[in-house]
Amino acid sequence: MKKLALIFLLILGMTLSFSAIALVMLFANGVFTSMDEAREFIMGELYTGDASLLQTGEVIQVQDALLQLQQQKQELEGDKLKLREDLASLQSVRDSLSGEIKTVATQAQAANQTQAQQREKGLEQAAALYSALRPADAAAILDVTEDDKMVLDILSKLKDRQAARILNALQDANRKARLTTALVEGKTTP
């Protein structure tokens, strides 16, 4: 809003002619006592003796300056209206995008929840499978499984005795230690 006012003042200052400035100064200095007197002066109707205060060319120049100011004021009002419309449009777009973001976030959350449920179901099935295997066979499979997090998740779903037997049957002693420490601390990653 301040920028618009500054632009208006700049345009106003650039377009005022010397005669218009002189007119303002005459009014400010008390040469004119009323708006009617100033209007008569501009129109060349105010006479002092045989001639008006302004020559015909000066009156036309002042009238042209006033007309230009009115046109510029109308243009600025139009620009102001367009800016308001643009602002309203941008706010509408912002609100629309905000709604879309919320929708996508909700969908992503639902997808993550579904994925977590599917993973949990898969882990339950894997735990049931490993509990049915002999500990040595389960350990042989887990030895080649590189994802320690998945191994921990499966072991944590088994009964403690079954998990201990499978863990004991693992080949890599360092891995046994990491997995055991993670299980004891309740971590899901070693």
N, C-alpha and C positions, 0 to 999 in steps of 0.2 A: 504494500500500500504506500509506503514511504517512497519507493522507487517511482511509482506512478505519479505521485505528487511532485517529486523532483523533476521528472520528465515534463510534466505540465508546466511547471514554473520555468524551466529552461526554454521550452517552446514559446511561452508567453513573453519572456524577456527578449528572445530573438526576433519576434515578429512585431513588437511594438515599434511604431515609427517615432521619429522625433516629435512630430506634432501630437501624437497620443501621449507621450511622456510629458510634453509641455502642458497638455490639458490636465493631466493628473496633478502636476505641480501647481497649476493655477487653482485647482479646486482645494488642494491641501493648504495652500497659502491664504485661503479665504477670499480669493478674487470672486469665486462663486459662492453663494450662500445656500443654494438649493439645487436639487437634481434637475428641476425644470429649467433653471437658468443655464446649467451646464449643457442640457440637451439643446436648448435654443442656440447656445454658442456653437455647438457642433453642427447644427443644421444651418448655421449662418443667419439665423433669424434674430439674434441679439444685436441690436444696432446701438452705436454710440455716435450720434450725429448722422452723417450721410452714409457711412460704410460699416459693414459688420467687422467683428474682431478677426475673423478668419477669412481669407480669400477663398474663392470658389474651389480652386485646386487643392487647397489645404483641407477644406471640408470633405471633398471627395476622398482625399488620402486618409483622413481620419475614419470616414465611413468604411472604406476598404479595409482598414486595419481592424475595425470592430467586426466586420463581416468575417474576416479571416479568423479572428479569435473565436467567434461563434462556431465556425466550421471546425476549428481545431478542438473546441470543447466537445462538439458532437462526436468527432472522431475518437477523442479520448474516452468519452462515455461508451462508445461502441467497443473500443478496445477493453475497457473495464468489464463490460458485459461479457465479452468473449472470454476474458480471463476467468471470470466467475464460472462460466459454462465449462471451460477446460478443467478448472479445479474440481467442479462437481463430477465431471467425467472421470478424472483421475481417481477421485475418492471412490467412485463406483467400481472402477477396475481394481483398486486396492482391496476393497471389501470382497469382491468376487474372488480374487486370488487368495485372500485370507481364508475364505470358505473352502476353496479347492485344496489349500494346504492342510487344513484341518481334516478334510475328507481323506486325503492321501495318507496323512499321519494315522488316522483311525484304521484305514485299510492295512497299512504296514504293521501296525500293532496287532491287528487281528491275524495277519499272515505269520508274524513272529510267534504269536501264541499258538497257532495251529501247528507251526513247525516244531515248537517246543513240545507240544502234546504228542506229535508223531514220533519225535526222538525218544521221549519218555516211554512210549508204547514199544518202540523198537528195542530199547534197553531192557524193558521188562521181558520181552520175548527172548532176547539174547541171554539174559540171566537165567531164564527157565531152561533154555537149551544147555547152557554151561553147567547148571546144577544137575542135569540129567547125565552129563558126560563124566567119565572117570577123571579125577584131578590131573593125571598125567596127560591125557588127551586134551583137556581144556587148556592146560599150560602150554602144550605144544602149539596150539592155535594162537594163544596170546603172545607167545614168544615172537611170532612173525608179524604180529599186529604192532605197527609203529606208533599208533596214536595212544599215548599213555593216558590221556584224558578219558578216552573211551574205555580203556582197560579199567581205570579207576571207577568209572561209572558202573561198569558191569560188576566188578568185585564188590562195590558197596551195596548192590542190590541182592547179592547172595547172602545166605546165612553165614555167620562168622566162621563156623567150622569148615564149611565148603570153601570159602574164600581163602582161608589159611592154608588148606591143602593145595589149592591151585597155585597160590603164591609161592609156596614151598617148592612146587614142582617146576617153577620157572628156571631157565638155564642161566641167565645173566644175573650175577650176584648184585651188581651195582643197581640194576633195574629193580630187583627185589627190594633193596634198601630204600630206593626213591619211592616206590609204590607203597611200601609199608609205612614210611614216614608220612606220606600224603594221606593215607587212610587213617592213621592215628590222629593227625591234626585236623581231619575232616575237610581237607582241601580237595578240589576237583581237578587240580593239575599238580604234577609233581614239581 
